[in-house]
Amino acid sequence: MTPMGTKWRTFDQLSRTLVIMVRYSNNGVTFAPMFIHRFTFLRPHFLAEAEKFNIEMTDPKEMKTTADKLRYYRHKKGLLQKQVAEYAGINRTTYSAYEMGEYDSYPIDMLKQIAKLLGVKITDLLNEYNTFLYRGQAKQVSALRQRLGLTQQSFAAQLGVNKTTYKRWETGKVRMTKPTWEMMFGNPQTT
């Protein structure tokens, strides 16, 4: 048994993340740095979700769906679905359906509220289809038609839709469906 013991003790704290530790023994004095790492542990309610979001889904930029991004950022903040839903002014079951991927598009005003709560930009929550809607369907559809050098009527005919429907897309009066967006812009994507 050593007279001074062999336990490590704090010698000096150089910063919030660096401490110099010391241990005294018969062989002398030993110093060692100890780095303090802080990170948020995602706290999902189910083991399968914990595995997915703590191990598999470490980078939200790799997530393809708005549903996964909503779930990831909510877990990262340690919030319940109920808390996010209340903040956004929607029913919890509606918010739950958003996280389950039951919708192709999400109301932008609601996503802005949720993004604010989660401390991220709204674009961090959007998949490609919802980004298309957020950036203005009308101007993107019009730009594509003009790039192709087509009239509204000829482009509508080429797409197999009536001219009135096409005009409503180009004026932003009607939201284009996800399958139509995939056909027009060639970016098949999940919710």
Number of C-alpha atoms within 10 A of each C-alpha: 7 9 8 10 11 15 10 14 12 14 14 12 13 10 10 9 11 14 17 17 17 17 17 17 14 11 7 7 10 12 14 13 15 13 12 10 8 7 5 10 13 20 19 21 10 8 10 10 18 17 13 13 23 19 11 10 17 12 12 16 10 9 16 16 21 28 25 21 22 26 21 26 22 24 23 17 15 15 17 15 20 15 13 22 19 13 14 20 13 13 13 17 12 14 19 17 12 20 21 15 16 12 13 18 19 16 10 15 11 15 18 17 17 24 21 13 17 20 12 13 13 19 16 15 27 25 21 18 25 22 18 16 21 15 11 14 23 21 14 16 22 19 13 14 17 13 9 10 11 14 12 18 15 14 19 18 13 11 14 10 13 15 16 12 15 23 18 14 20 22 16 16 12 14 16 19 12 19 14 12 19 14 11 12 13 10 13 12 15 14 22
